[in-house]
Amino acid sequence: MSDILDVVIIGAGLSGIGAACHLKRHCPQRKVAILEARERSGGTWDLFRYPGIRSDSDMHTLGYSFKPWEASKAIADGPSILSYVRETAKEYGVDSLIRYQQKVKQAHWHSEQQCWELTIEDGNSGALQTLKTRFLHLCAGYYSYSHGHQPDFPGRDDFKGEFIHPQFWPDDLDYENKRVLVIGSGATAMTLVPSMADKAAEVVMLQRSPTWVVSRPSKDWIANFLRAVLPKNWAYSVTRWKNTRMQHWVYKKSRKQPEKLRQMLLDQTKKELGDAGDLADFTPTYNPWDQRLCLVPDSDLFAAIHSGKARVVTNQIDTLTAEGVRLVDGSELAADIIVSATGLELELFGGVEIKVDGEIFDFASSWSYRGMMCTGLPNLVSVFGYINASWTLRADLVSQWMCRLLAHMDAKGETVVTPALEEGLPIMSPKPWIDDFSAGYMQRVMHLFPRQGDRPPWVNSQNYLREKREFEEMDFAEPALRYESPAAVGQAEKHAA
């Protein structure tokens, strides 16, 4: 069994690189590999190439807890984030652990061997091979890399111009002096509009309904001041503390006083928009943080609207025509290029087929343990970030927790851990894995995800401050975690024989 790895990480993006660094720092003796389906690292920040690609979270919280963000811009562009991720991998020596063009098709847990057997497709040859590991850490993100969400617009084949999805942006697209129509109202659309307005003749953002927008400077002057007077690690920690608490305050206010937060955002938007547009186009029917807020750095969207080269239209599509789009009210929008910024397709656990002892694992019938493990699924920890804060805050917590779990198992001589409902636990009322969040890209697939319970540790709290405390203070001997040792398995097999 010496050829079995200790931990395999699936995905060499922001989460996977971070997880490998945590293992390198806290479990340096373990044999680790990172399997990446693509030919390059970086995940999202290498895949997306559309104009203006940037974070919609500040880099003092989207950055790693152990690697200070030192650039002056807190709202960073995609290439800068990609450079940060790859620099981190090199600095911690985990870049050598990445095996590229290795797509995991299936992960099969064998109880008798106490290991995962992975079936992997080689991206070059298409050949299948297998690899065994004791522990599996899923860091493949939350959406499909092979296709985005694309509604079936009537008349699409009639449109004579270029029709593009931002996930597959053509390198040679020329939009200078062209009429661009961006369909959508999410973060991607609000990034594209001001970025393309510099060259395009006009950019129109066509939305079915408005989204909450908040404007903030791309540079955090407090962070930059602290970095000038304090050691970089101290400055980074203080800024991270400040920003996580601000995020928490805003989200808490959205739950307890939604009308007050709603008015605060509308007042700010009205001030930014002035007489250049209609406030109704920025007044959603839902409350703030029922869906993610869209961040507008340095008021760039509003500046583009004030320039006269960008505008927002709230309406619904009747059909695409040869020259653009006809709306349900009969009006038309002419376009040379249509960008369908209609979102992502969520993918359950990286699209990997999971089996346990020959049976396909049914996630929908399992219970979620703290949003990172599932009942009935041994030695598997997955990363899914926060919907109300920066993704990496939770990715860091989960990977650090996993390192402590592995150390606990070593100390106790245990080799398998599986979440299981405690004996005598009262019947729980199941809730969606991500609750109280109405975004369509989530709602479309929630029925496929594990269920969330109504009490710890079966809740996926989406509360960074609470989870940070709980994860760091956790007793790994809690009844919800069932452990096995090699001796126990051997005795069971002997008894069965």
C-alpha positions in Angstrom: 0.0 0.0 0.0 3.0 2.3 -0.1 1.9 3.7 -3.4 -1.1 5.3 -1.9 -1.0 9.1 -1.4 -2.0 10.7 1.9 -4.0 13.6 0.4 -5.2 14.4 -3.1 -6.4 17.9 -3.8 -8.7 18.3 -6.8 -8.2 21.7 -8.4 -5.3 24.1 -8.6 -7.2 27.3 -8.3 -7.4 29.8 -5.4 -8.7 27.1 -3.0 -6.5 24.2 -4.1 -3.3 26.2 -4.0 -4.3 27.5 -0.5 -5.1 24.0 0.7 -1.7 22.7 -0.5 0.0 25.5 1.3 -1.8 24.7 4.6 -0.8 21.1 4.3 2.8 22.1 3.5 2.9 24.3 6.6 1.1 22.0 9.0 1.4 18.5 7.7 4.8 18.6 5.9 5.3 14.8 6.2 2.3 13.9 4.1 2.4 12.8 0.5 0.2 15.2 -1.4 -0.7 15.7 -5.1 -2.9 18.4 -6.8 -4.9 17.2 -9.8 -5.8 20.0 -12.2 -8.0 19.3 -15.3 -6.6 22.2 -17.2 -3.1 22.9 -18.5 -2.6 25.9 -16.2 -3.1 26.8 -12.6 -5.2 29.6 -11.3 -8.8 28.3 -11.8 -11.2 31.2 -12.3 -8.5 33.8 -12.6 -6.9 31.9 -15.5 -10.2 30.8 -17.2 -11.9 34.2 -17.5 -10.4 36.7 -19.9 -13.1 39.2 -20.6 -12.4 43.0 -20.4 -12.0 44.3 -16.9 -12.1 40.9 -15.2 -11.6 41.6 -11.5 -12.5 40.6 -8.0 -15.8 41.6 -6.4 -14.3 41.2 -3.0 -11.4 43.0 -1.4 -8.1 41.2 -1.6 -7.4 41.6 2.1 -10.2 39.0 2.6 -10.0 37.2 -0.8 -6.3 36.8 -0.2 -4.9 34.0 1.9 -4.6 34.3 5.6 -0.9 33.5 5.5 0.1 35.5 2.4 -0.3 39.3 2.7 -1.8 41.2 -0.2 0.7 44.0 -0.8 -0.6 45.8 -3.9 -2.2 49.2 -3.4 -5.5 48.2 -5.1 -7.7 46.2 -2.8 -10.2 45.6 -5.6 -7.8 43.8 -7.9 -7.8 42.9 -11.6 -7.8 39.3 -12.7 -4.1 39.1 -13.9 -2.9 40.5 -10.6 -4.9 37.9 -8.7 -3.6 35.2 -10.9 0.0 36.4 -10.3 -0.7 36.3 -6.5 -2.0 32.7 -6.6 1.0 31.5 -8.7 3.5 33.4 -6.6 2.0 31.8 -3.5 2.3 28.3 -5.0 6.0 28.9 -5.9 6.8 30.5 -2.6 5.5 27.5 -0.6 6.9 25.0 -3.1 3.5 23.5 -3.9 3.7 24.2 -7.7 5.7 21.0 -8.0 2.8 19.0 -6.6 0.4 20.0 -9.5 -0.3 17.3 -12.1 -1.9 19.1 -15.1 -4.5 17.9 -17.5 -5.6 15.3 -15.0 -9.4 15.3 -14.9 -10.9 13.2 -12.1 -13.9 11.4 -13.6 -14.8 9.2 -10.6 -13.8 8.8 -7.0 -14.6 5.4 -5.5 -14.2 4.7 -1.8 -13.2 1.2 -0.9 -13.9 0.4 2.8 -11.8 -2.7 2.8 -8.8 -0.8 1.7 -9.7 2.4 3.5 -8.8 4.5 0.5 -10.2 6.4 -2.4 -9.5 5.1 -5.9 -9.6 7.9 -8.5 -10.3 7.4 -12.2 -8.5 10.1 -14.1 -8.6 11.1 -17.7 -5.4 12.4 -19.2 -6.0 15.6 -21.1 -3.4 14.8 -23.8 -4.0 11.2 -24.6 -7.6 10.7 -23.3 -6.3 7.6 -21.6 -7.8 6.6 -18.2 -5.6 5.8 -15.2 -6.1 5.2 -11.5 -4.6 6.8 -8.4 -5.2 5.9 -4.8 -5.3 8.3 -1.8 -6.3 8.0 1.9 -7.9 11.4 1.9 -9.7 13.5 -0.7 -9.9 17.3 -0.6 -12.3 18.8 -3.2 -11.3 22.3 -4.2 -12.7 22.4 -7.7 -14.9 25.4 -7.2 -18.6 25.6 -7.7 -19.3 26.0 -11.4 -18.8 24.2 -14.6 -15.7 25.2 -16.6 -17.1 23.6 -19.8 -20.2 25.6 -20.1 -21.9 28.7 -18.6 -25.6 29.3 -18.0 -27.1 30.1 -21.4 -30.8 30.8 -21.8 -32.3 29.7 -25.1 -33.1 33.1 -26.6 -35.7 33.0 -29.4 -34.2 34.2 -32.7 -30.6 33.7 -31.7 -29.8 32.2 -35.1 -31.2 35.3 -36.8 -28.7 37.7 -35.2 -26.0 38.7 -37.7 -23.5 40.0 -35.2 -21.2 38.2 -32.7 -22.8 36.4 -29.8 -20.5 35.8 -26.9 -20.6 34.3 -23.4 -18.0 35.9 -21.0 -16.7 32.5 -19.9 -15.4 31.9 -23.4 -14.2 35.3 -24.5 -12.5 35.3 -27.9 -8.9 36.8 -27.8 -9.4 38.6 -31.1 -12.7 40.3 -30.4 -12.7 43.8 -31.9 -15.4 46.0 -30.3 -14.0 49.4 -31.0 -16.7 51.7 -32.2 -19.2 48.9 -32.1 -22.6 48.8 -30.5 -22.4 46.3 -27.6 -25.4 44.9 -25.8 -24.7 43.1 -22.5 -27.5 40.9 -21.3 -27.4 40.5 -17.5 -27.2 42.5 -14.3 -24.7 40.6 -12.2 -21.1 41.2 -11.3 -19.8 40.2 -14.8 -22.2 42.6 -16.6 -21.3 45.5 -14.3 -17.6 44.8 -14.9 -18.0 44.6 -18.7 -20.0 47.7 -19.2 -17.5 50.3 -18.0 -14.5 48.4 -19.3 -15.9 48.2 -22.9 -17.4 51.7 -22.9 -13.9 53.2 -23.4 -13.7 51.7 -26.9 -17.2 50.8 -27.9 -19.6 53.3 -29.6 -22.1 52.5 -26.9 -22.7 49.8 -24.3 -26.2 48.9 -23.2 -26.8 46.7 -20.1 -30.1 45.0 -20.6 -31.5 43.5 -17.4 -34.6 41.6 -16.7 -34.7 43.1 -13.1 -32.3 45.4 -11.1 -29.5 44.3 -8.8 -28.2 45.9 -5.6 -25.1 47.9 -6.3 -22.6 49.4 -3.9 -19.7 51.6 -4.9 -16.4 51.8 -3.1 -12.8 52.9 -3.8 -10.5 50.3 -5.4 -7.8 51.4 -3.0 -8.2 50.9 0.8 -6.4 54.0 2.2 -6.4 52.5 5.7 -4.7 49.3 4.5 -2.1 51.3 2.5 -1.4 53.6 5.5 -1.0 50.6 7.8 1.3 48.9 5.4 3.5 52.0 5.3 3.9 52.1 9.1 3.6 48.5 10.3 5.3 45.2 9.4 3.3 43.8 6.4 1.9 40.8 8.3 0.6 43.1 11.0 -0.9 45.5 8.6 -2.5 42.7 6.6 -4.0 41.1 9.7 -5.5 44.4 11.0 -7.0 45.2 7.6 -8.4 41.6 7.3 -9.9 42.0 10.8 -11.4 45.3 9.9 -12.9 44.2 6.6 -14.3 40.9 7.8 -16.2 42.7 10.6 -17.5 45.3 8.2 -18.7 42.5 5.9 -20.4 40.8 8.9 -22.0 44.1 10.0 -23.5 44.7 6.6 -24.8 41.2 6.2 -26.3 41.2 9.8 -28.0 44.5 9.1 -29.5 43.1 5.9 -31.1 40.3 8.0 -32.2 42.4 10.9 -32.9 45.8 9.4 -33.4 45.2 5.6 -35.3 48.4 5.1 -32.6 50.6 6.6 -29.9 49.0 4.6 -32.1 49.2 1.5 -32.5 52.9 2.0 -28.8 53.4 2.6 -27.9 51.7 -0.7 -30.6 53.6 -2.6 -29.3 56.9 -1.2 -25.8 56.2 -2.2 -26.9 55.0 -5.7 -29.0 58.1 -6.2 -26.1 60.3 -5.3 -23.8 58.4 -7.8 -26.3 58.3 -10.6 -27.6 61.9 -10.4 -29.6 62.9 -13.4 -27.7 60.5 -15.7 -30.1 57.6 -15.3 -33.3 56.2 -13.7 -33.0 55.1 -10.1 -35.7 52.5 -10.9 -33.0 50.6 -12.8 -31.1 50.2 -9.6 -34.0 49.4 -7.2 -34.4 45.7 -6.8 -37.7 44.1 -5.6 -35.7 41.8 -3.2 -33.8 42.9 0.0 -30.0 43.4 0.0 -28.1 40.1 0.4 -31.0 38.0 -0.6 -28.6 37.9 -3.6 -25.0 39.0 -3.6 -24.4 42.8 -3.8 -22.6 44.0 -6.9 -19.4 45.9 -6.2 -18.6 48.9 -8.4 -15.0 50.1 -7.8 -14.3 53.8 -8.1 -17.8 54.4 -9.4 -16.7 53.2 -12.8 -20.2 52.0 -13.9 -21.7 55.4 -13.0 -18.9 57.3 -14.7 -19.6 55.3 -17.9 -23.3 56.2 -17.6 -22.4 59.9 -17.0 -20.2 59.9 -20.1 -23.1 59.0 -22.3 -21.4 55.9 -23.6 -23.3 53.4 -21.4 -26.9 53.0 -20.2 -29.1 50.6 -18.4 -32.4 49.2 -19.8 -34.8 47.2 -17.7 -37.0 45.1 -19.8 -37.5 41.5 -21.1 -36.4 40.0 -24.4 -39.1 39.0 -26.9 -36.7 37.8 -29.6 -33.3 38.4 -31.1 -33.4 39.9 -34.5 -30.9 40.3 -37.3 -29.9 43.7 -36.0 -30.2 43.2 -32.2 -33.0 42.5 -29.7 -36.7 43.2 -29.8 -38.2 43.7 -26.3 -41.6 42.6 -25.0 -42.8 46.2 -25.2 -42.1 46.3 -28.9 -39.0 48.5 -28.7 -35.7 47.4 -30.2 -32.0 47.6 -29.2 -29.5 47.6 -32.1 -26.3 45.7 -31.5 -23.2 44.6 -33.4 -22.1 42.4 -30.5 -24.3 40.7 -27.9 -22.6 39.5 -24.7 -24.7 37.0 -22.8 -23.6 37.7 -19.2 -26.3 35.3 -17.9 -24.3 33.5 -15.2 -22.7 30.3 -14.3 -23.9 26.7 -14.1 -23.2 25.3 -10.7 -21.6 21.9 -10.6 -21.9 19.5 -7.7 -18.5 18.8 -6.2 -16.5 19.4 -9.4 -18.5 17.1 -11.5 -16.8 14.1 -10.0 -18.9 10.9 -9.8 -18.7 9.7 -6.2 -19.1 6.0 -5.3 -18.9 4.2 -2.0 -18.3 0.5 -2.1 -19.7 0.1 -5.6 -22.8 2.3 -5.1 -23.2 5.9 -6.5 -23.4 8.3 -3.6 -26.6 10.2 -3.4 -25.7 13.7 -2.1 -29.3 14.8 -1.9 -30.2 12.1 0.7 -27.2 12.9 3.0 -26.8 15.6 5.7 -24.1 18.3 5.4 -21.6 18.3 8.3 -20.6 22.0 8.8 -20.9 22.6 5.1 -17.7 20.6 4.3 -18.4 16.9 4.8 -21.4 14.6 4.3 -22.9 11.8 6.3 -21.9 8.4 4.8 -18.9 9.8 2.9 -15.6 8.9 4.5 -12.3 10.9 4.4 -13.6 13.6 2.1 -13.6 17.3 2.8 -14.9 19.8 0.3 -14.5 23.6 0.0 -17.4 25.9 -0.7 -16.9 29.5 0.2 -19.3 32.1 1.6 -22.1 33.6 -0.4 -22.1 36.7 1.8 -18.3 37.3 2.2 -15.0 36.5 0.4 -14.7 32.9 -0.8 -11.2 32.4 0.6 -12.2 33.2 4.1 -14.0 29.9 4.3 -11.5 28.0 2.1 -8.8 28.9 4.6 -10.9 27.8 7.5 -11.8 24.5 6.0 -8.3 23.6 4.9 -6.9 24.6 8.3 -9.6 22.5 10.0 -8.7 19.5 7.8 -5.0 19.8 8.8 -6.0 19.7 12.5 -8.4 16.8 11.8 -5.5 14.8 10.2 -3.3 15.6 13.1 -6.0 14.4 15.5 -6.4 11.1 13.6 -2.6 10.5 13.6 -2.5 11.1 17.4 -5.3 8.6 18.0 -4.2 6.0 15.4 -7.4 6.5 13.3 -7.4 6.2 9.6 -11.0 6.9 8.6 -13.5 9.6 9.6 -17.1 9.7 8.6 -19.8 12.1 9.7 -22.9 10.4 11.1 -26.1 11.6 12.9 -25.7 11.2 16.6 -27.7 8.4 18.3 -30.9 9.7 19.8 -30.8 13.0 17.8 -34.3 14.4 17.5 -35.7 14.5 13.9 -34.3 17.5 12.1 -36.2 19.7 9.7 -34.2 19.7 6.4 -33.2 23.0 4.8 -31.4 23.7 1.6 -27.6 23.5 1.7 -27.5 27.2 1.1 -30.5 28.8 2.7 -32.1 32.2 2.5 -30.4 33.1 -0.8 -32.6 33.5 -3.9 -30.1 33.8 -6.7 -31.1 31.7 -9.7 -27.8 30.0 -10.2 -28.2 28.5 -6.7 -31.8 27.7 -6.8 -31.5 25.7 -10.0 -29.3 23.0 -8.4 -30.0 23.1 -4.6 -32.1 20.0 -4.9 -28.9 18.1 -5.8 -26.9 19.2 -2.8 -26.8 17.7 0.7 -29.4 18.8 3.2 -28.7 21.2 6.0 -30.1 20.5 9.4 -31.5 22.8 12.1 -28.8 22.5 14.7 -25.0 22.3 14.9 -23.0 20.6 13.5 -25.5 20.0 10.7 -25.8 23.7 9.7 -24.0 25.5 7.0 -24.0 28.8 8.9 -22.4 31.2 6.3 -21.1 33.1 9.3 -17.3 33.6 9.2 -16.8 35.1 12.7 -18.8 32.2 14.2 -17.1 29.5 12.2 -13.6 30.9 12.8 -14.2 30.5 16.5 -15.9 27.2 16.3 -13.4 25.6 13.9 -10.4 26.7 16.0 -11.9 25.5 19.3 -13.5 22.3 18.0 -13.4 19.0 19.9 -12.6 16.4 17.2 -14.0 13.7 19.5 -17.6 15.0 19.1 -20.2 12.3 18.5 -21.0 13.4 15.0 -17.6 12.2 13.8 -17.1 8.4 13.6 -13.6 7.1 13.4 -12.1 3.8 12.3 -8.7 2.3 12.7 -6.9 -0.4 10.6 -7.3 -2.9 13.4 -11.0 -2.3 13.6 -11.4 -3.0 9.9 -9.3 -6.1 10.1 -11.4 -7.4 13.0 -14.6 -6.7 11.0 -13.3 -8.6 8.0 -12.1 -11.5 10.1 -15.6 -11.7 11.8 -17.3 -11.6 8.4 -15.2 -14.4 7.1 
